[in-house]
Amino acid sequence: MKCMILAAGRGERMRPLTDHVPKPLLKVGGIPLIVWHLERLAHNGFKEIVINIAHLGGQIPKALGDGSEWGITICYSDEQEEGALESAGGIVKALPVLGDEVFLVVNGDIWCDYDFGQDKKLKEGMLAHLILVPNPDHNLEGDFALNGNKVEGDGTKKYTFSGIGYYSPKLFKDLFYGKSALAPLLREAMKKGKITGELHEGEWFDIGTPQRLELLNAQLINQY
């Protein structure tokens, strides 16, 4: 299975840190955030990683190279000319490289201990499988509901979308090339009962602000 790491965003809420460094290269526990992903993906058997780049994007290939340091192959999907295409738009541009099989997508600005599965299968007729997490303080209302193994747009108890998902290329077949958000596409598929999911109750952080970055660094110092 191939994996795509979304790393093209501007990181406005992380300014001024992201004025000179793309958010995925900010260090957590002394290691660039995106390297945590690469190490875990390599450990779990992933061999081919696609990374989209835009804001200060040239720094990412310079830092990571071709992936040989981790025993993987990295392919870069360059959005610098267009500007970041948002999540779904970035995936659409990378589809020719991602291929015709189910692939994993991971947000480049999260830190977690989720065990990425390179042999994950989607159930018959399903278009995506999302990993949800308990709601953090900055998103107490949550994003999506979990009804059994089905993810729904509305429900009594909502959880937060972790930024980790397994996708069929068929989910994106009707999208045109250009900027496009992922959430509306997922909600449409949820209405048709085409999205499954699971709750991950381990460690997960959305590194959206300098304060959250500081908090995670402090926690890691205490842990390790």
Residue, then its C-alpha position, 0 to 999 in steps of 0.5 A: m500500500k502507498c501512503m500520502i503525507l499532506a505537507a503543502g499547507r501554509g500553517e497560518r496559525m503556526r506563524p511566526l514559526t512557519d514564516h521560514v520553515p514549513k510546518p512538517l519540518l518543525k521539530v517535536g522531541g528534536i525530530p522533524l514532525i514529518v520524520w516521526h511519520l516516516e519512521r513509523l510508516a517504514h517500521n510498519g512496512f510501507k515502502e512508497i510515500v508521496i509527499n505534496i509540497a507548496h509553502l517553502g516546499g523546496q525545504i522538504p525534499k532537501a531535508l528528506g531526500d529520496g527516503s533511502e535513509w529510512g529504507i523507503t522511496i519518496c515521491y514529491s507532488d509539487e504544488q508550488e506553482e499552483g499554491a496549496l490545492e487543499s487536501a482533496g485537490g492535493i490527492v487528486k493531483a497525486l492520483p497518477v502516482l498513488g495508483d488504482e488501489v486503496f492508499l493511506v493519507v496522513n496529515g503532516d501536522i499531527w503527531c500520534d501513536y496510531d499503528f498504520g496498517q499497510d494491509k488495510k482493506l476497505k469493505e465491499g462498496m466502501l470509499a474510505h475508512l477514517i480514524l477518529v479520536p476523542n475530541p481535544d479541547h480545541n474541537l470539543e464538538g467533534d467532526f463526525a459521528l461513529n455508528g457501529n463501524k459507519v461514519e456519519g455526518d451527524g449524531t449524538k456523539k461526535y468525534t474528531f477526524s484524526g487526519i488519518g484515512y484509507y481511501s479508494p481512488k473512486l472517492f475522487k473520480d468526479l473531482f476536477y483538478g484544482k483546489s478542493a477540500l476533503a470534508p465536503l467530499l467525505r460528507e457526501a459519501m457518508k450520506k450514501g453510507k460509503i464511509t467506515g471508521e474506527l476510534h483511536e484512543g491512543e496518543w494524538f496531537d494536532i500541532g496547529t499552534p505554537q502553544r500545542l507544539e510547546l505542550l507536546n514537546a514538554q510531554l515528550i521530554n517527560q516521557y522519554 
